[in-house]
Amino acid sequence: MRTLRAAPGPLPLVAGLVALLVASPLVFVGLQAAQAGSDGARRQLARPVVGTLLWHTVALTTVVTAGTLVLGFTAAYLVERTDLSGRRAWTVALAMPLAVPEFVHGYSWVSLFPRVQGYWGAVLVMTSSLYPLVFLPVAATLRHTDASAEEVARSLGRGRLATLRRVTLPLTRPALAGGALLVSLYLLGEYGAFAMVRYTTFATTIYNEFQTSFDMASASLLTLALVGLALLLVALDARAARRGRVVREGATGRGCAPMALGHWKPVAVGALAAVVGVTLGVPVFALVHWLVRGSSTTLPSASVVTETATTLGYSLSAAALATAAAVPVALYSWRRPTRLARTVERAAYLTRALPGIAVALSVVYFAIRYAQPLYQQPSLLVAGYVVLFFPLALTSVRASLAHVPHGVEDVARSLGVRRIAVLGRVTLPLILPGLGAAFAMVTLTASTELTATLLLRPTGTETLATQFWIYTTGLSYGAAAPYAAVMVALSVPAVLMLTRRTLGTRTTIPREN
């Protein structure tokens, strides 16, 4: 038991304040929904369209999450547990769809295949976009986990399928649960991709309510329903985490001899190639196609350069602030794993399920009422990004803290080092890779954010995402292609960094001839 937990200092207060600020859009949504009154709320939620939206959202989330789990686990298993050649290349190729924003995935499919619409179009686009969120954590778990349990099962006569079902799957359950939660929360708040394929969900309807009828009370009630779904997902994730099996990881984790695929190797290679072709090849081909052949590609280069600089300025600022804000919340839940600390940590995740439009309007509401000089200023857009993507930074920082040896802070404190000096000289250097991963993840997502940016950007200012959206809504696919290509290019280094940091160095046992 670490003695630091008896003297938490100001950390709980700082962590609670950060979580409160991040979760403040929920307060805005609740206040706006309350204006409808109890009778109005019952009438609004009893509308047939609400049942339709619930069915659309739940059906899509269920199928896409299941698809990403199967696809992500299968790809990770083939890369990390078999004798497949070119593991590093496969890992990068399978993770690279993260560099393509969801609405660019939708643009790619719709511009090439106009019949990709509706439910199955949404399933195809979102599964292609989000399966790396499962692939990367599962691959990392398989790479760093001591494989002795699987070897024992095989030595006792268990077949490959039995070992996979009874040993490997339970070992990766926490990674699967975490990936499923991220995928589900992305789906609840996504707007651009669904607008592209014309599939109606809570997020698209909320956006339309705000933009067309300005009925904030009705839209806020729908947002509360979306938050309810998010709460259910977070509760299921917490239950899965409690049931997750403890595994041994890190440098001491012992690898195993890869399983020989034999005559199944060409099938495995073909399957992985098909996945990469569908999830990455189609967007790349669409961008090249419209860049080369698009008749409306007549943009001056200065336009793309200006939007690129603007996008980088906003996304890098938001990444720095979100990463710094995630440190006290992650430290609090790590040092003091109490129910209150877990509540503070999980409350910060809920904003990931809020549509960007709801977060944007809450920020605008605050600025108009209490900070009017900030209205239509760049700082307002940065604040919206921090609120939206804080959960991503928190996930990376918390995962990095999990690998810090217990007691290192106590040792430093026992030598007379002050608490703040321990943080700066011991803890932060140990989690520096996690801070880099958090910074990269927030930069990646903020640079491609669309919905909140449409409302929060200063007048006359465009980002790559908003300029891309302006052209695609007018069906000017050729004109939109350069902006999409730059967004993808900017995201590639961040994805490479995440891939390298997540998977690290593989420890293996040479196969016997």
PAPALO-248236 format. One record per residue (C-alpha): chain; x, y, z; residue in one letter. Coordinates in steps of 0.001 Angstrom, whole numbers, plus 524288, in hexadecimal, padded with zeros to 5 digits. Last residue first. Layout:
<rs>
   kette       u       v       w   rest
       A       X       Y       Z      A
...
</rs>
This chain:
<rs>
   kette       u       v       w   rest
       A   83622   799C2   76D51      N
       A   83338   79F86   77A91      E
       A   82C79   7AC9E   77AE6      R
       A   83362   7B7C6   7816C      P
       A   82CB1   7BCE2   78D9B      I
       A   8273E   7CA78   78C21      T
       A   82775   7D7BF   792AE      T
       A   820F9   7E275   78AAB      R
       A   824CD   7F074   78C52      T
       A   81AC2   7FB40   78DC8      G
       A   80CCD   7F862   789B5      L
       A   805C3   80470   78E94      T
       A   81105   80DE9   78CD6      R
       A   81432   809C6   77EFD      R
       A   80616   80998   77AD6      T
       A   80310   8167E   7816A      L
       A   80ECE   81CEA   77B12      M
       A   80B23   817A1   76DC2      L
       A   7FD2C   81C66   76FB8      V
       A   80216   829FD   77355      A
       A   80B1E   82A50   7678F      P
       A   7FFCA   8266E   75E6E      V
       A   7F5FC   83075   76365      S
       A   7FBAC   83C2E   75C4D      L
       A   7FBAB   834AB   74F7A      A
       A   7ED7E   83093   7516C      V
       A   7E931   83E83   753F0      M
       A   7F13A   84315   7483A      V
       A   7EA98   83936   73F54      A
       A   7DD16   83D0D   74426      A
       A   7DFEA   84B53   7413E      Y
       A   7E521   8480C   733C8      P
       A   7D927   83F60   730CD      A
       A   7CE83   84964   733B4      A
       A   7CFDD   8506C   726AD      A
       A   7CEF4   8438B   71F60      G
       A   7C316   83F30   7270D      Y
       A   7BB59   84B80   72449      S
       A   7AE7A   8453F   72882      L
       A   7AA1B   8523C   72E80      G
       A   7A9F2   84C0A   73BF5      T
       A   7B760   846B0   73876      T
       A   7BD00   8543E   735FB      Y
       A   7B8A2   85A6A   742B9      I
       A   7BC7C   84E38   74A3C      W
       A   7CA89   84EA9   7455C      F
       A   7CB4F   85CED   7494B      Q
       A   7C62F   85954   756CF      T
       A   7CFC7   84E23   7588E      A
       A   7DBD4   8555F   753B0      L
       A   7D8BC   860B8   75C91      T
       A   7D1B8   86D2E   758EC      E
       A   7D1E0   87AB3   75EF4      T
       A   7C930   885AD   75A09      G
       A   7C184   88677   76699      T
       A   7C8AB   87F9E   771A7      P
       A   7C6E5   870D6   7724C      R
       A   7BD66   86C26   77CAF      L
       A   7B195   867D9   774BF      L
       A   7B775   8603B   76952      L
       A   7C2B1   85C1D   7721E      T
       A   7B96C   854D5   77B22      A
       A   7B4F7   84C37   76FD4      T
       A   7C1C9   84A06   768A1      L
       A   7CD57   844ED   77060      E
       A   7D8A1   84089   7679E      T
       A   7E3DB   847DE   76DF6      S
       A   7DDD2   84552   77B4A      A
       A   7DE6F   83697   7797C      T
       A   7ECCD   8358E   775E1      L
       A   7F14A   84022   77F38      T
       A   7E9E1   83972   78A44      V
       A   7F02C   82C5C   7871A      M
       A   7FDD5   83201   78584      A
       A   7FD6A   83960   79270      F
       A   7F855   82D55   79981      A
       A   8030B   824E9   7936F      A
       A   80D53   82EC0   79763      G
       A   80801   82F0C   7A53F      L
       A   80885   82042   7A55E      G
       A   816BA   82098   7A111      P
       A   819A3   82A6F   7AC06      L
       A   813B4   8219D   7B66C      I
       A   82083   81EB8   7BD80      L
       A   82577   82C9E   7BBA2      P
       A   818C6   831C5   7C1A3      L
       A   8199D   82940   7CDBF      T
       A   827AC   82B52   7D20E      V
       A   82D4C   8390C   7D0A5      R
       A   8211A   84152   7CE9D      G
       A   81795   839B5   7D709      L
       A   821A2   83708   7E189      V
       A   82505   8458F   7E199      A
       A   816AB   848F9   7E3D2      I
       A   8160C   83F8D   7EF58      R
       A   82276   84483   7F5BA      R
       A   82E95   83BEF   7F60B      V
       A   832D3   837DA   803A2      G
       A   838B2   82AC3   8003D      L
       A   82C4D   823E5   804E4      S
       A   824D0   82BA6   7FA9C      R
       A   82D25   825ED   7EFBF      A
       A   82B10   81827   7F4BA      V
       A   81C90   81A8C   7F645      D
       A   81BA9   81F6D   7E83D      E
       A   8221C   8130C   7E33D      V
       A   8192E   80A79   7EB74      G
       A   811B4   8038C   7E0D8      H
       A   818C5   80269   7D3E9      P
       A   81308   80B28   7C92A      V
       A   80C37   802B4   7BEF2      H
       A   7FE5D   806C1   7C2C0      A
       A   80297   814F2   7C1B6      L
       A   803EB   81368   7B2FE      S
       A   7F610   80E36   7B1C2      A
       A   7F0EC   819C1   7B995      R
       A   7F81C   8237B   7B0E9      V
       A   7F2FC   81D40   7A465      S
       A   7E4D8   81C42   7A8E6      T
       A   7E4ED   82A09   7AE8B      L
       A   7E988   82FC9   7A1AF      A
       A   7DE82   82919   79A56      L
       A   7D494   82D11   7A4A6      P
       A   7D8C2   83B6C   7A328      F
       A   7D4D6   83B43   794E4      F
       A   7C7D1   84268   79500      L
       A   7CA88   84B6E   7A075      V
       A   7D7EE   84F3E   79B50      V
       A   7D296   8514F   78D90      Y
       A   7C7F9   85A5E   79294      G
       A   7D207   86232   79A2C      A
       A   7DA63   86383   78DE2      V
       A   7CE88   86896   7867F      L
       A   7CC01   872C9   7910B      L
       A   7DA43   876D6   79161      S
       A   7D98A   87A35   782E6      P
       A   7CFF8   88553   785CB      Q
       A   7C1E9   8865A   78102      Q
       A   7BD64   888D8   78F00      Y
       A   7C8BB   88A96   79869      L
       A   7C531   898AE   79BC4      P
       A   7B7B9   893A1   7A007      Q
       A   7BCBF   88B70   7AB42      A
       A   7B130   888A9   7B443      Y
       A   7A470   887EC   7AC9D      R
       A   7A923   8883E   79E77      I
       A   7B53C   87FF9   7A130      A
       A   7ADE8   875D2   7A938      F
       A   7A34D   87434   79EE2      Y
       A   7ADA8   87321   79428      V
       A   7B4A2   86854   79BB7      V
       A   7A7C6   86137   79DEC      S
       A   7A490   862D8   78F83      L
       A   7B167   85CC2   78B58      A
       A   7B024   8513A   794A1      V
       A   7A27A   84E64   78F92      A
       A   7A6BB   84FC1   7814D      I
       A   7B23A   846B1   78364      G
       A   7A8CE   83BF7   78726      P
       A   7AA94   83768   79528      L
       A   7AF8E   8298A   79680      A
       A   7BD95   82DC4   798FD      R
       A   7B859   836E6   7A387      T
       A   7B5C2   82B02   7AC0A      L
       A   7C408   8278E   7ADEE      Y
       A   7C68C   8322A   7B80D      A
       A   7BC5F   82C4F   7C10C      A
       A   7C435   81FB6   7C0CD      R
       A   7D002   825D1   7C747      E
       A   7C88D   82D40   7D1AE      V
       A   7C070   82138   7D4DF      T
       A   7CC94   818B8   7D5B6      R
       A   7D2B0   82269   7DF17      A
       A   7C664   822B1   7E760      L
       A   7C5C3   813D1   7E7CC      R
       A   7D3C6   8134D   7EC53      T
       A   7DFCC   80FDB   7E445      P
       A   7E834   81A53   7EAE8      R
       A   7F552   81BBE   7E425      R
       A   7F0BD   81782   7D6AA      W
       A   7E367   81E3D   7D6D9      S
       A   7E9A8   82ADF   7DB83      Y
       A   7F518   82A05   7D225      L
       A   7EC0D   82846   7C671      A
       A   7E3E5   83420   7CA3F      V
       A   7F007   83C3E   7CD1D      P
       A   7F68F   8389E   7C012      V
       A   7EABF   83A29   7B717      A
       A   7EB12   84909   7B7B8      A
       A   7F8F4   8497E   7B23D      A
       A   7F539   84066   7A714      T
       A   7E8EF   84836   7A3FB      A
       A   7F04C   8552F   7A404      L
       A   7FB5E   8508F   79B25      A
       A   7F21C   84996   791D1      A
       A   7E91E   8556A   790E1      A
       A   7F46E   85E44   78D2F      S
       A   7F962   85470   78323      L
       A   7EBC3   8530C   77D25      S
       A   7E8FE   8619A   77BE5      Y
       A   7F60C   86585   77618      G
       A   7F69F   8599E   76D52      L
       A   7E946   85C7B   7677C      T
       A   7EC90   86AB6   764E6      T
       A   7F96B   8672A   75E53      A
       A   7F2A6   85D14   755D0      T
       A   7E792   86667   7525C      E
       A   7F165   87085   74DAF      T
       A   7F96D   866B1   745F2      V
       A   7ED4F   86127   73F4C      V
       A   7E8C9   86E9F   73B16      S
       A   7F678   872C3   736D2      A
       A   7F6E1   86765   72D3E      S
       A   7EC39   86DB6   72512      P
       A   7E0EE   86466   722D9      L
       A   7DD0E   85F88   71557      T
       A   7D994   85176   7188E      T
       A   7CBBA   85226   7132C      S
       A   7CE0B   848BD   707DB      S
       A   7D267   83DE4   710FC      G
       A   7DB3B   834D7   7092C      R
       A   7E84F   8355C   7101B      V
       A   7E495   83A13   71DB6      L
       A   7D782   83326   71CF1      W
       A   7DD95   825FC   7199C      H
       A   7E8E1   82788   72317      V
       A   7DF75   82A5C   72E33      L
       A   7D664   81F3D   72A59      A
       A   7E1B7   815A4   72913      F
       A   7E6D3   81937   73688      V
       A   7D948   817F7   73C87      P
       A   7D6FC   80AAE   735ED      V
       A   7E46C   80535   73911      G
       A   7E3B4   807D9   747A7      L
       A   7D7E6   80081   74CE1      T
       A   7D4B6   7F80E   74111      V
       A   7E278   7F51F   73C72      G
       A   7E7CE   7F396   74A3C      V
       A   7DD26   7E9CA   74D89      V
       A   7DF0F   7E29D   740A0      A
       A   7EDBB   7E1D1   742F7      A
       A   7EB21   7DC3A   7507A      L
       A   7E249   7D1C7   74AB6      A
       A   7EBBE   7CE96   73FAB      G
       A   7F719   7CD1A   74912      V
       A   7EEFB   7C445   751D9      A
       A   7EA7D   7BBFD   7464E      V
       A   7F866   7BB07   74117      P
       A   7FCD6   7B696   74EB1      K
       A   7F27F   7ABF9   7501D      W
       A   7FB6D   7A1C8   749DA      H
       A   80410   7A24E   755D8      G
       A   7FFA8   7AC7C   75FA6      L
       A   80A82   7A96B   7694A      A
       A   807A3   7AF28   776B2      M
       A   811F3   7B8A8   77B2C      P
       A   81B3E   7B3F5   785DE      A
       A   8179A   7BAD7   79250      C
       A   81AEB   7C7BA   79893      G
       A   81E66   7C95B   7A6DC      R
       A   819CD   7D59B   7ADD0      G
       A   824D9   7DACF   7B627      T
       A   825E9   7E755   7AE5A      A
       A   817C4   7EAAB   7B09A      G
       A   80BD2   7E279   7B330      E
       A   8069E   7D82A   7BC3C      R
       A   7F80B   7D65B   7BB1A      V
       A   7ECB9   7D8A3   7C455      V
       A   7E015   7D352   7BEC0      R
       A   7D545   7DCF1   7BBC9      G
       A   7C8D2   7DB4B   7C3B5      R
       A   7CA37   7E881   7CA47      R
       A   7CD8A   7EEB0   7BD1F      A
       A   7C16F   7E899   7B6E5      A
       A   7B8E5   7EE7B   7C17B      R
       A   7BF22   7FBD2   7BFA9      A
       A   7BD1B   7FAC9   7B0F2      D
       A   7AEC9   7F771   7B2DF      L
       A   7AD36   8035A   7BB97      A
       A   7B402   80C09   7B182      V
       A   7AAE7   806E0   7A6EA      L
       A   79EC6   80956   7AF25      L
       A   7A369   81709   7B23F      L
       A   7A577   81977   7A3B6      A
       A   7979A   81504   7A0B4      L
       A   79293   81E77   7AAEB      G
       A   79AF0   8292E   7A4EC      V
       A   793FD   826C6   797FD      L
       A   786D0   82803   79EA9      A
       A   78BB2   834AE   7A49F      L
       A   78F52   8394E   796FA      T
       A   78179   8369F   79255      L
       A   77C68   83EFD   79D71      L
       A   78647   8497A   799CE      S
       A   7816D   8498D   78BBF      A
       A   77381   84B96   79042      S
       A   77747   856A1   79979      A
       A   78067   85CEB   78F9C      M
       A   77623   85E2D   78502      D
       A   77E21   8667A   77B9E      F
       A   7755E   860FF   770C5      S
       A   77FBD   85EEA   76655      T
       A   78D3F   85E6F   76C68      Q
       A   78A58   859C5   77A2C      F
       A   7803C   84FAD   7766D      E
       A   7887B   84B61   76AC1      N
       A   79447   84906   77363      Y
       A   78C1A   8415A   77D1A      I
       A   7869E   83928   771F3      T
       A   79432   835DE   76CE5      T
       A   7990D   8320B   77A69      A
       A   78D0B   82A0E   77E1A      F
       A   78E7C   82214   771B3      T
       A   789FF   82382   7639C      T
       A   791CC   81D25   758AE      Y
       A   793F9   82560   74CAB      R
       A   7A120   81F99   748E0      V
       A   7A80B   82CBD   749C7      M
       A   79FEB   8317E   7553E      A
       A   7A3B9   82522   75C6B      F
       A   7B22C   827C2   759F2      A
       A   7B122   835CB   75E87      G
       A   7A966   833B2   76B21      Y
       A   7B033   82A9A   774AB      E
       A   7ACFF   82BE6   78336      G
       A   7A702   81E9E   78618      L
       A   7B014   8178B   77CAF      L
       A   7BC61   81CCD   7830F      Y
       A   7B72E   8188E   7904A      L
       A   7B4EB   80ACA   78B37      S
       A   7C26C   809AC   78534      V
       A   7C90A   80E9D   7918F      L
       A   7C152   80536   79A11      L
       A   7C428   7F9BD   79106      A
       A   7D2AE   7FCAF   7918B      G
       A   7D296   7FCE3   7A055      G
       A   7CAE5   7F030   7A110      A
       A   7D3C3   7E968   79748      L
       A   7DFE0   7EDEB   79E9A      A
       A   7DA29   7E954   7AB93      P
       A   7D625   7DC2A   7A572      R
       A   7E36E   7D957   79F58      T
       A   7E776   7CEDA   7A908      L
       A   7D9AC   7C936   7A900      P
       A   7DA76   7C7A8   79A17      L
       A   7E7CC   7C125   79A76      T
       A   7E4D2   7B6D6   7A4C6      V
       A   7D7D7   7AFAD   7A33D      R
       A   7D3C5   7B383   79570      R
       A   7E11A   7B420   78EF3      L
       A   7E5FB   7A827   79620      T
       A   7D9C4   7A0B9   79207      A
       A   7DB29   7A552   783F9      L
       A   7E96F   7A169   7833D      R
       A   7E764   7943A   7897A      G
       A   7E977   79149   797C3      R
       A   7F256   785A6   799DE      G
       A   7F851   78953   7A6DE      L
       A   8042E   78F12   79FF1      S
       A   7FB3A   79881   798A0      R
       A   7F51F   79D4C   7A55C      A
       A   802A0   79EE8   7AB70      V
       A   8073C   7A6BB   79FA5      E
       A   7FB61   7AFAA   7A091      E
       A   7FDD1   7B20D   7AF05      A
       A   80C4A   7B4A0   7AC6E      S
       A   80923   7BFAB   7A2F6      A
       A   80D86   7CABD   7ABCB      D
       A   80661   7D67C   7A651      T
       A   80DE9   7E133   79F44      H
       A   80AE6   7DE10   7910E      R
       A   7FD41   7D89E   7934A      L
       A   7F970   7E488   79B3A      T
       A   7FF14   7EE00   79142      A
       A   7F7FA   7E6FA   7863D      A
       A   7EB45   7E7DE   78DED      V
       A   7ED60   7F656   790A0      P
       A   7F06B   7F94A   78242      L
       A   7E607   7F0DC   77B9B      F
       A   7DA8D   7F603   7837F      V
       A   7DC0E   80473   78043      L
       A   7E111   7FFD8   772F8      P
       A   7D2FC   7FB18   77026      Y
       A   7CDE7   80910   76FB8      L
       A   7CE21   80DFB   761BE      S
       A   7CB08   801A7   75A1D      S
       A   7C068   7FE1A   763DC      T
       A   7BAFF   80BEC   762AD      M
       A   7BA61   80C10   753D0      V
       A   7B4EC   7FE59   75210      L
       A   7AAC5   7FF77   75CDC      V
       A   7A685   80CE7   757FC      A
       A   7A4CA   8079F   74A37      G
       A   79D55   7FC2B   74FE0      W
       A   79400   80554   756AE      Y
       A   791BB   80F44   74BFD      G
       A   79A3B   81215   74036      Q
       A   7A515   80C15   7381B      V
       A   79D92   80D54   72B51      R
       A   7A5CD   8191B   7274F      P
       A   7B1EE   8107C   725E2      F
       A   7BDEC   818C9   72315      L
       A   7B98C   8259B   7295C      S
       A   7B1BD   81E61   733CC      V
       A   7BCFC   81571   737B3      W
       A   7C75C   81FF6   73874      S
       A   7BE7A   82A34   73EC0      Y
       A   7BAA4   82083   74964      G
       A   7C8DF   81D66   74C4E      H
       A   7CB66   82C0F   74C2C      V
       A   7C064   82D99   7561C      F
       A   7C6ED   8238A   75ED7      E
       A   7D409   82A62   75E55      P
       A   7DF18   822CC   7579A      V
       A   7EB44   82183   76002      A
       A   7E49B   81713   76834      L
       A   7E430   80EDC   75BC0      P
       A   7F309   80D71   75DE4      M
       A   7F255   80358   768CB      A
       A   7F157   7F77A   75FCB      L
       A   7FC28   7FC8E   756E2      A
       A   8053E   7FF94   7624E      V
       A   80335   7F245   7688C      T
       A   80471   7EB22   75B84      W
       A   8116B   7F1C4   758C9      A
       A   81682   7EE7D   76645      R
       A   8123A   7E056   7654C      R
       A   8185F   7DDF0   75803      G
       A   8170C   7CF31   757AC      S
       A   80C1D   7C7B7   75E6E      L
       A   81141   7BD80   767DA      D
       A   80567   7BEEC   770B3      T
       A   8027A   7C52A   77DE7      R
       A   8048A   7D3C6   77BF0      E
       A   80020   7D6E6   76E15      V
       A   7F5B8   7CC67   76CBE      L
       A   7F099   7CF08   77A79      Y
       A   7F018   7DDB6   77851      A
       A   7E8A0   7DC21   76B84      A
       A   7DEDE   7D2D2   771BA      T
       A   7DD0F   7DB82   77DA2      F
       A   7DAC8   7E7E5   775BE      G
       A   7D18D   7E1B4   76BE5      L
       A   7C955   7DA8E   775EB      V
       A   7C8D7   7E603   77F52      L
       A   7C6CE   7EFE0   77452      T
       A   7BB45   7E812   76F23      G
       A   7B50F   7E6A6   77C8A      A
       A   7B64E   7F548   77ECC      T
       A   7B0C9   7F822   77145      V
       A   7A538   7EEF9   77341      V
       A   7A181   7F3A5   780D3      T
       A   7A3C2   80214   77E39      T
       A   79BB4   801B8   771BD      L
       A   79044   7FABE   77806      A
       A   790CA   80361   7841C      V
       A   7911F   81011   77C60      T
       A   786B8   80C5A   77276      H
       A   77DCE   8067A   77CE5      W
       A   77F0A   8125D   7859C      L
       A   77CC1   81B74   77A1B      L
       A   7707F   81400   7764D      T
       A   76B7A   8143B   78437      G
       A   76DFE   822CC   784CC      V
       A   76719   824CE   777C2      V
       A   75AAE   81EDA   77D4F      P
       A   7597C   82A58   786BE      R
       A   758AE   82663   79510      A
       A   7655E   82D6A   79855      L
       A   75FCD   83A9B   79439      Q
       A   752BA   838B0   79ADE      R
       A   758F4   8340A   7A783      R
       A   76279   83F65   7A757      A
       A   757A1   84923   7A502      G
       A   75021   843E9   7B095      D
       A   75C12   8444A   7B975      S
       A   76044   851D0   7B53A      G
       A   76672   85556   7A829      A
       A   76F92   85EE6   7AED9      Q
       A   775AB   85382   7B62B      A
       A   77C17   84EEA   7A989      A
       A   783C5   85B9C   7A8AF      Q
       A   7887E   85A64   7B6A5      L
       A   78C3C   84C1A   7B4C8      G
       A   793AC   84ED1   7A840      V
       A   79B26   859DB   7AEC3      F
       A   79E7D   85149   7BA6D      V
       A   7A348   846A1   7B13B      L
       A   7ABB0   850C7   7AA74      P
       A   7B272   852B2   7B7AF      S
       A   7B895   84513   7B775      A
       A   7C60C   84A2F   7B3CC      V
       A   7C531   85527   7BDBC      L
       A   7C0B9   84BE4   7C874      L
       A   7CB42   841E3   7C523      A
       A   7D5B0   84C7B   7C5DF      V
       A   7D074   8517B   7D2E1      L
       A   7CFDA   843BB   7D87C      G
       A   7DDE2   840FF   7D476      A
       A   7E28F   84DCA   7DA85      V
       A   7DB26   84B60   7E72E      L
       A   7DF6D   83D26   7E80B      P
       A   7EDB4   84126   7E59B      L
       A   7EE67   84BCC   7EFF6      P
       A   7F549   84324   7F9E7      G
       A   7F2DE   83471   7F8E7      P
       A   7F87B   83155   80631      A
       A   7F465   82399   80A1E      A
       A   7F5F1   81EB9   7FC38      R
       A   80442   82228   7FC67      L
       A   8067F   81764   80653      T
       A   80608   80CE2   7FBE8      R
       A   80000   80000   80000      M
</rs>
